[in-house]
Amino acid sequence: MSRKKENTGFVCENCSKIVLPLSNGSYRNHCPFCLYSKHMDIISGDRNNMCQGLLRPIGIKYHSKKGMQIVHKCVKCGEVKVNIIAEDIKQPDNINIILKLKVL
């Protein structure tokens, strides 16, 4: 799948807000308002996971090469995934929710 196809807006299945695509060359994989994501990938970007459950933000962690990451846990299957915090001018991640997350 091309990056252009991956970088599309969506309506968050948790909070129903409209999420814009990123403008920095990356693609958005979680809602900047509530920080929920969707369990869609087996390998990052492949969109081949059959689970399709919501990924609830449960914490944050620091990765020496990727920076701060949101830790998500799937409400359907329990798998834990991490996503880089999105630093986007148009729709930055909700810092108030990030600050309330447990450091893991």
N, C-alpha and C positions, 0 to 999 in steps of 0.2 A: 504494500500500500504506500502511495507517495505521501510525503509530508504535507503537501497541499490538501489532500483528502483527509488526513488525520487532523489538520488544523481547522476544524469547523466549530461553529457555535452550537449550543445545545440548550435545552431547558432542563434544569436540575430536577431529578426525580424525587429529591428530598424536600427542597424548599420552593420549587416551581419558578424560580427566577431565571431570566434569560441570561445565559453566559456567553460572552463574546469570545471569538478566537483570539489567541495571543498574537501580538504584532512583532515579536522579537525573534522570529525564526523557529521557535519551538512550538509545541502544541499543548493545549490545556487538557489536563486529565482529571481535574476536580473543580468543584464549584468554589469560586472565590468568596461567596457570601456565607455558606454554611460549612465549607470544606469537605463535604461528602464527595465521593467518587463512585464509579461503577466498576464492578469486577468484570472487565471485558477482555483482558489480555492474559495469555499464558506466558508469552515472551513479549516484552515491552513493545507496544505498537501493533501487534499482530491481530488484535480484535477477534481471537479464536476461542475465548473461554465461554463455555456453555453456561456457567453459573449465572452471570448477569445480576448478581445480588448487589445491594448497595454497600459501599465501603465507608464505614463510620470512622471519623477521625478519633484516635484514642491517645495520641501522644506526638511528641516531636523528638527528633534526634539529629545529631550533627554528623555529617560525613565529611572527611577531610578534603575530598575532591569535589563533592557535589553541594556542599553547604548544608543549610538547614532543610530538613525533610519532615513531611507530615507522615506519621505512621497511621495506617488505616487497617481496620479489621472488618472482614466481610460479615454482614449480619445473617447471611444465608449459609455459608459453608465454613466460616471461621478463619479462613486464610488471612494472613497478615501481609500487607504490601506497604511500600514506601513511595512517596511522591515528593519531588522537589517543590519547595514553596515557590509560587509564581510571583515574580516581581514584574508586574505589568502596570504601565501608567494608567490605562483605561479602567481596568478592574483588578486592583491588587487584592491579594488574599486578605481576609478579615483579620487584622492584627489582634483585635480584642478576643477572638476565639483562639487564635494561636497562643496568646499569652496564658490562656486558661488550661491549655493542654499540659499533661504530665511530661516531663523530660524523661526519656527512656534511654 
